[in-house]
Amino acid sequence: MSTVEELLSPISGYLFSITRDTVNGWYVLEIGVPAKWVYKDNEYIGCEILDENEDGKLVKIYPKIEKIVLDDLINFVTIIIATNRRIAEKEAEFQEKMEQIKKELEKDASKFYEELDILKKSSFEKKEEDKSEE
């Protein structure tokens, strides 16, 4: 794998294009990301939505200052990808935990209702037995 391919490999599944802004003298990336992904520009690198639908967004990643080079833009996109993967992992962990809690609550509720049914039945049976002994 060549050096350029190695540098681009972490973002290759999201990279739409790399263009050169000849007016400003820097590179611009266009990436495709899922619709729910989060990202935010900062004082050095900007983000602009170029196109959007329910499946995803086409986002332009560009320098805001001259010192930002292509490597910085690639690193920025890598951070976007890593951040959103961590968010997805955390959401999955939370969903799993919620499912466990839900199962435990269902089990507790089932046990509770069984106890209530037994209590209702046994309470009335005991009263009837007490009456028959009199």
Secondary structure, DSSP 8 states (H G I E B T S, - for coil): --HHHHHHGGGTTTEEEEEEETTTTEEEEEEEEETT------SSEEEEEEEE-SSEEEEEEEESSTT--HHHHHHHHHHHHHHHHHHHHHHHHHHHHHHHHHHHHHHHHHHHHHHHHHHHHHHHHHHHHHHHH-
